[in-house]
Amino acid sequence: MSQQSFAKLRLEPARHLFTAFASGKTLAKSRSIETRLVPATTSPSGAKAGAYLRQFLEFCDKTGAPLDFVTYHAKGRPTNTEGHVQMGLNKNLRDVSEGMKILAGFPKFAKLPIILSEADPEGCAACSLSMGYKQNGYRNGTMYPTYTATLMNSIINLADEQKANMEGMLTWAFEFEGKPWFDGFRTLATNGVDKPVLNVFRMARKLSGERVAVQSSGAIPTSRIIAEGVRSAPDVNALATRDGNTITVMAWNYHDDDLPGPDAPVRLTLANLPSSAKSLTIDHYRIDRTHSNSYTAWQKMGSPQQPTADQFKKLEASGKLEKLTGTQTLRGKELEFTLPRQSVSLLQIHW
């Protein structure tokens, strides 16, 4: 059976379900659709999922079935390469891009909001280290938040390039109770303690207002990341917004290979500030090995599986978003700092 006929065969139950739902009808129990009959919507860069998305949009276009938004899943593909984890950001972004291209082929739907209902580095949240999935060790440390920051920025760039209406991206994280500490599940916390990845979402929440243009001499173009990944030079880049009298900059030093690498010297220059921006202060937040990182704090304790009450309290505190320094006064319009490999900084400049 060809891939195309496979997609069509599996699409029919979904058409019936969607049509009934959109028209407000109630499906009789005898006509309910089993979960196993619903086709996969993950990774539209693949032939089967791409065909499904395209054929579903054709169905809606021809029948007039209403669509308020379009959603699909985009996944990366980490591997255990030569004894270390190598991320598959290029695969993740190919999924995003191909979904946008498929939607653009339907003028009626081209401007609909896109929601990436699963935008993750891989596809198995329940695959842990103790189950043998060594490549998922990235979920515990700073690789996960740095990857996520790079992914966010690249998705925004793709939406700009393809004139897509990207509404949002979600991580498909779960709660796994009663499991070993830092066992590599796709979670935002372990046994009640926040993991480093949660702090990059805390940073992203501070990116409010209007987006501000960023130029970085260390940035890797999104097209090159899709073609090659980030396998030679790191991606040292930033995303910035302005909200009233505050500019917020999220910067990162990312590489696909989870290996030690040199710090990136950064000179942040602010341009085209309003005349009222005369006295500037900066709050600098950081995710790295020693800041906003409960995993390294847990390792320093000896990796206890039954932390004492005092240890738990310290782990809770280490899992929160932490400032690199106290509030500083900026003299002039430039700031210099270093970004370790696989780290994220968030700077809020106020006047």
Secondary structure in CASP SS format (residue, H / E / C, confidence):
PFRMAT SS
TARGET T0000
AUTHOR 0000-0000-0000
METHOD secondary structure of the structure
MODEL  1
M C 1.00
S C 1.00
Q H 1.00
Q H 1.00
S H 1.00
F H 1.00
A H 1.00
K H 1.00
L H 1.00
R H 1.00
L H 1.00
E H 1.00
P H 1.00
A H 1.00
R H 1.00
H H 1.00
L H 1.00
F H 1.00
T H 1.00
A H 1.00
F H 1.00
A H 1.00
S C 1.00
G C 1.00
K C 1.00
T C 1.00
L C 1.00
A C 1.00
K H 1.00
S H 1.00
R H 1.00
S C 1.00
I C 1.00
E C 1.00
T H 1.00
R H 1.00
L H 1.00
V C 1.00
P C 1.00
A C 1.00
T C 1.00
T E 1.00
S C 1.00
P C 1.00
S C 1.00
G C 1.00
A H 1.00
K H 1.00
A H 1.00
G H 1.00
A H 1.00
Y H 1.00
L H 1.00
R H 1.00
Q H 1.00
F H 1.00
L H 1.00
E H 1.00
F H 1.00
C H 1.00
D H 1.00
K H 1.00
T H 1.00
G C 1.00
A C 1.00
P C 1.00
L C 1.00
D C 1.00
F C 1.00
V E 1.00
T E 1.00
Y E 1.00
H E 1.00
A E 1.00
K E 1.00
G C 1.00
R C 1.00
P C 1.00
T E 1.00
N E 1.00
T E 1.00
E C 1.00
G C 1.00
H E 1.00
V E 1.00
Q E 1.00
M C 1.00
G C 1.00
L H 1.00
N H 1.00
K H 1.00
N H 1.00
L H 1.00
R H 1.00
D H 1.00
V H 1.00
S H 1.00
E H 1.00
G H 1.00
M H 1.00
K H 1.00
I H 1.00
L H 1.00
A H 1.00
G C 1.00
F C 1.00
P C 1.00
K C 1.00
F C 1.00
A C 1.00
K C 1.00
L C 1.00
P E 1.00
I E 1.00
I E 1.00
L E 1.00
S E 1.00
E E 1.00
A E 1.00
D E 1.00
P C 1.00
E C 1.00
G C 1.00
C C 1.00
A C 1.00
A C 1.00
C C 1.00
S C 1.00
L H 1.00
S H 1.00
M H 1.00
G C 1.00
Y C 1.00
K H 1.00
Q H 1.00
N H 1.00
G H 1.00
Y H 1.00
R H 1.00
N C 1.00
G C 1.00
T C 1.00
M H 1.00
Y H 1.00
P H 1.00
T H 1.00
Y H 1.00
T H 1.00
A H 1.00
T H 1.00
L H 1.00
M H 1.00
N H 1.00
S H 1.00
I H 1.00
I H 1.00
N H 1.00
L H 1.00
A H 1.00
D H 1.00
E H 1.00
Q H 1.00
K C 1.00
A C 1.00
N E 1.00
M E 1.00
E E 1.00
G E 1.00
M E 1.00
L C 1.00
T C 1.00
W C 1.00
A C 1.00
F C 1.00
E C 1.00
F C 1.00
E C 1.00
G C 1.00
K C 1.00
P C 1.00
W C 1.00
F C 1.00
D C 1.00
G C 1.00
F C 1.00
R C 1.00
T C 1.00
L C 1.00
A E 1.00
T E 1.00
N C 1.00
G C 1.00
V E 1.00
D E 1.00
K C 1.00
P H 1.00
V H 1.00
L H 1.00
N H 1.00
V H 1.00
F H 1.00
R H 1.00
M H 1.00
A H 1.00
R H 1.00
K C 1.00
L C 1.00
S C 1.00
G C 1.00
E E 1.00
R E 1.00
V E 1.00
A C 1.00
V C 1.00
Q C 1.00
S C 1.00
S C 1.00
G C 1.00
A C 1.00
I C 1.00
P C 1.00
T H 1.00
S H 1.00
R H 1.00
I H 1.00
I H 1.00
A H 1.00
E H 1.00
G C 1.00
V C 1.00
R C 1.00
S C 1.00
A C 1.00
P C 1.00
D E 1.00
V E 1.00
N E 1.00
A E 1.00
L E 1.00
A E 1.00
T E 1.00
R E 1.00
D E 1.00
G C 1.00
N C 1.00
T E 1.00
I E 1.00
T E 1.00
V E 1.00
M E 1.00
A E 1.00
W E 1.00
N E 1.00
Y E 1.00
H C 1.00
D C 1.00
D E 1.00
D C 1.00
L C 1.00
P C 1.00
G C 1.00
P C 1.00
D C 1.00
A E 1.00
P E 1.00
V E 1.00
R E 1.00
L E 1.00
T E 1.00
L C 1.00
A C 1.00
N C 1.00
L C 1.00
P C 1.00
S C 1.00
S C 1.00
A C 1.00
K C 1.00
S C 1.00
L E 1.00
T E 1.00
I E 1.00
D E 1.00
H E 1.00
Y E 1.00
R E 1.00
I E 1.00
D C 1.00
R C 1.00
T C 1.00
H C 1.00
S C 1.00
N C 1.00
S H 1.00
Y H 1.00
T H 1.00
A H 1.00
W H 1.00
Q H 1.00
K H 1.00
M C 1.00
G C 1.00
S C 1.00
P C 1.00
Q C 1.00
Q C 1.00
P C 1.00
T C 1.00
A H 1.00
D H 1.00
Q H 1.00
F H 1.00
K H 1.00
K H 1.00
L H 1.00
E H 1.00
A H 1.00
S H 1.00
G C 1.00
K C 1.00
L C 1.00
E E 1.00
K E 1.00
L C 1.00
T C 1.00
G C 1.00
T C 1.00
Q E 1.00
T E 1.00
L E 1.00
R C 1.00
G C 1.00
K C 1.00
E E 1.00
L E 1.00
E E 1.00
F E 1.00
T E 1.00
L E 1.00
P C 1.00
R C 1.00
Q C 1.00
S E 1.00
V E 1.00
S E 1.00
L E 1.00
L E 1.00
Q E 1.00
I E 1.00
H E 1.00
W C 1.00
END
